[in-house]
């Protein structure tokens, strides 16, 4: 533990002791996503768990004590040092880049008058591949900037957002050119350099032991049971294949997926996430504890349920999406699902087909749907609205029967225009 004290102190300084910034570190050490509510229990175990959080910061001594509480006899300092150094490097890099660009960012903020819509357009252009330039839903911009009301965003919120998502491989030159071009009229902007993909990084091999973190896992287990998320409990002991949460840019897809789902069917999104290891994390604490149950049961809520949450609860949810979206795991049983719906066709099998989509299989192939050609666009739009994380393709045979074949793939790249 003595070897880790300087590293812990450096990470605490880089994070300003902020629990939401340190939560990804806890997740990385456990090789499993840890929601902010659990991170608070781990880092501040003496707080009243039934009260809303007060100050979301801890001292260096509290952080060191939390790390020490997780160390078992079989653990080594190196198991912790690699993770702590990786996160410290990212935070210091982000702080340096944003500090160098702060005057430019201030000029931009003054030029647009803090307009939330225009700042959202900037965030879209700063997004990592393959989402660069993809229009952000307004609720996404609000959540990234932590501006949950009004139409104006404060300057410090932009700095905080950029620090949160900048990674060590980001180019200050590209970020500067994108920000500098935005005050210009769109027709006058130079062609901007696209973001480069992250350098090849060594994926952590889970065959090598990581920290045991048994006390932390028990804290997570108790919280999941309190939330009645029993289906997630058995997964705690299984490490995720890529548990590196120090690249928040990888979470962009999960964030967009959620906020697009808010416009449609959140319940189907939650079912898909449960199949992939993301639990429903609105939590059992606080005044809005019933929101979790309502989101899982009532299709009418969606945006209304989101708006009913406090700013702290929204931030907790977004923080966990960032953590879980950064880490990766394989589906427990991925497969191509194929079904011939004849003689019933789509009309008489609609409920069964929707339940198949809700399971979240990566590829779904359906044959003999018996859809008249003029109805294909409407049914395609219906499926896109209910299951936005899928690409939908129809192919019609040239036989007399003219049976339609549908293929649906989980989205992994921007939609092609055909």
Phi, psi and omega in degrees: 000327181300323180295334184273342185304312179298321180294319179296319180296319179295318179294321178297318178296315182294328182268354186059021179070016183285124184295323180293332176281328181277343180303319176299329179293315177302316180297319181296317180294323181278347185059036181199139180300136178236118180292157181303326180300323179283322177302322178295319179296325180287316186275335178227071188294344184266359178291155176287112185290347181263004178252153174295147183296145174267249177291130181264037178231158177228161177277166177298322179294320178295320179296314179298321179295321179294317177299314182298325181293340182268346187282127177253171185299329183274355183275153177241161179297326183296327178302325180272323187298319182300315181292313183298317180295320181297316181287323177298317180299315181297315182296319180292320178298313180298319181295321180293313182297312181294323177298319179293333183260004190299321179295319178296318180295322178296317178301317179298315182299318179293319183298319183267001179064025180070015183299123186296323180296315181291325177292324176298323177295322177296315179300323179297320180286337178272353184296153179287161173297147001267024187257006181301127178084354180287126184300133181268134169302147183304320180296332176294311179300316180300318184288320178296323182268353183058041176244092191267002177210160178078183182240005182239138180247137180284153180303314180300333179293324178293315179300316181297318180296314181296318178299327183291325189251351177288137180246170185293340180267358180292144181264123177297326180297315180293315180300319180296316182294322179293314182295318182295332183279341189289327176293344180283153171303146187302325182286345182261357185286138175291162176292122187273143175292137179284158178291144175271149177292157179295149177297156178299128180240146180291121178281131183298132181269113183285357174287339175271140185291140171253185177301144181290314178053035183302317179297323179293320179297324179293323176297317178296319179300313181297321180294317179297321178293319176302323181276359182061028176269061189295331182294341182271342187300314182297340184279351186300324185279355183258113181292146176284148186299318177236096185266008181291110180256018182271004176242085185295343178299334179292346183273357186301320181297317180295320179296312180296320180301316181293312185287334171291323179295330177300333179280347184233258188237096181293327182300316177296323178297317180297318179299318178297318181293325178297322179294335183255008172097005176263118183275163175282117196240029175290339167088166182261355181267160169090173186289338184256033185299333182287346182301321182302309181296321182295318180298328183279342189246330191245116181288347186281346191280277181055250185297326180297319179294321179296316182293335181286344180284152174285167177301321179297318181292322176297317181295322176299316182296313180297320180300320180288327174299320179297316181294309185292324177291334178283325179273158184226143173219158177273147172301143182294331180210065182291142180199164173270122181263128180230139181208131173266115187275354179296149001272008187280327180072183183294317187301317183266002179237014188302315182297317179294320180296317179296323179293327177294315179299320183295340180287340175081023176296144187295326180224130179235127178240123180238134182241160174055051183283340177056049179258125175301141184308323183290343180265350183301313180302320181292320180290323177298316178296322179297315180293320178298320181293321183278329185228071188293347180275005178248146161275142180239127179231138174242141172227130183253132180286160181263007179285171180301323183293334178050050181280138180272143174243133181244137171233133179236130179240141172300135182295130174229356181207165180301149183293132176279146178263120179235000000 
